[in-house]
């Protein structure tokens, strides 16, 4: 029986982060992956294909709106299958690159279903019926999550989709109902509307993405409606009626929403089936999420869990760093990480326009009675935004009135998910370099979107008295 320092279950971002950290620290490690290729759901069904589709839609919509394209008669239409071809190439390159990572770091990839037999033994069942046992000092569960599928809904019907199967559509619908207005629902609503598809976005709550800053949420709601999305709040599904020619969502309020396709995007469940968790006494919650401590350790001291299988924040970036952080707690030479790794991460939401934030919101600071001030920069006043024709959006910096320490950064608009990292880097600095004055004491390239920080900082400092 092979003996290892670490056995990782899952090759998505969390599993890859754990495996790479272990290999760099001189630990022996193997990774079990039940799918034919490495990368996990992030690479094959989630982040990569959806963001590649978004980029293709963004480019196509930009070309269609360009006056030069219109002047030369550019009116070509495209279908979702056409746009998804771009994603195929990205996925293949991602798989090749990640496979090379494992090979170069001498990490063995085991194809098959991993089953935990006891706190230090894992059984791998390959696709040909073969079984092999592995001993490991520690185990990391990084199996990810999948869309939550209520039992009363027929997901085998071609008109009923979830976030994994929506990218398998062979045609472009004229209308779609999206049930669930979380991150995934809002992102797809934005994408489909940019393709000219009629969109019903059904929210089970009274506000969109309530974990975000209120001003950002209001901006998102306005722009979704401005783009033509019909947003319905406080609705709850009663049943789904899938027909040959349409699908009807029956709401408990009595509303009936009839469209070509239904995208069910109401929550996710951890992939914990067939892992053998019952053999070691680990009990996931009703959504298949495994509880961990601040070191990503489960109730069994030798077993860790990272990424989506542990619940929020359910971000690929967080999962990778959580995998690294978990391995850091195993010990071993070179295995040392900052305590914040995998914890303090920015939120990135790829709606149109984008949203990104890090730190506290105004609501949280007000409830905590923290004396803060706000610095704003509207994108319409930035030369770079005017040049590229992306004037919708803003950057907002929240800072302490007395110490001027940066408490939160919230961005809505073009390249928000890139812009946020400048503020993230400054926030992470020790005092006094983590204050809003850093942005007015340093020169930014001009014209750039990053200049928004200087404008927002000056705006905020002008509010002090």
WOQUI-V656118 format. One line per field, one symbol per residue. ss: DSSP state (H for helix, E for strand, - for the rest). psi: psi as a letter, one per 30 degrees, with the letter a starting at -180 (. if undefined). burial: 1 if it has 9 or more other ideal C-beta (glycine too) atoms within 8 Angstrom, else 0. A space follows every 10 residues. Layout:
# WOQUI-V656118
ss: ???
psi: ???
burial: ???
This chain:
# WOQUI-V656118
ss: -EEEEEEEE- --HHHHHHHH HHHH----EE EEE------H HHHH--HHHH HHHHHHHHHH HHHHH-HHHH H--------H HHHHHHHHHH HHHHHHHHHH HHHH---EEE E-EEEEEE-- EEEEE----- EEEEEEEEEE E---EEE--- ---------E EE---HHH-- ----EEEEE- --HHHHHHHH HHHH---EEE EE-------- ---HHHHHHH HHHHHHH--E EE----EEEE EE----EEEE E----EEEE- EEEE---EEE ------HHH- ---------- ------E--- --EEE-HHHH -----HHHHH HHHHHHHH-- ---------- ------EEE- ----EEEEE- -HHHHHH--- -EEEEEEEHH H-HHHHHH-- --EEEEEEEE ----EEEEEE EEE--HHHHH HHHHHHH--- ----EHHHH- --------HH HHHHHHHHHH H----
psi: kkklekkkjk gaeeeeeeee eeefggkkkl kkkflfllfa eeeffceeee eeeeeeeeee eeeefkeeee fghjgkllle eeefeeeeee eeeeeeeeee eeefghkkkj jakkkkelfg kkkkjlfgfk kkkkkkelkk jhfallkkjk fgkjffkffk lafeffggkg ljlflkkjjj haeeeeeeee eeeffgkkkj jjkfaflkif flkeeeeeee eeeeeefgkj kjlhkkkelk jjleflkkjj lfffkkjkle kkjjhillkk ifkgfgeffg gkjlafggkk klafggkafj ffklklafff alfhkeeeee eeeeeeeeff akkfiklkff kfejklkjjh ajllkklkal leeeeeefhk jllkkkjkff fkeeeeefhi fkllkkkklk eefgkkfkkk kjakgefeef feeeeeefll kgfglffeff fkkkkkklff feeeeeeeee fffl.
burial: 0001111111 1111111111 1110101011 1110001111 1111010111 1111111101 1011010011 0001000001 1011011001 1001100110 1100101011 1101111010 1111110000 0111110111 1111111110 0010100011 1111011010 0110111111 1101111111 1111101111 1111001110 0111111011 1011101011 1101101001 0100001111 1000001011 1111110111 1100111011 0101001111 0100111101 0011111111 0000111111 1111111111 0100101000 1100111111 1111111111 1101100001 0111111010 0101110001 1111111111 0001111111 1111111011 0111011010 0001111111 0001000011 1111111111 10100
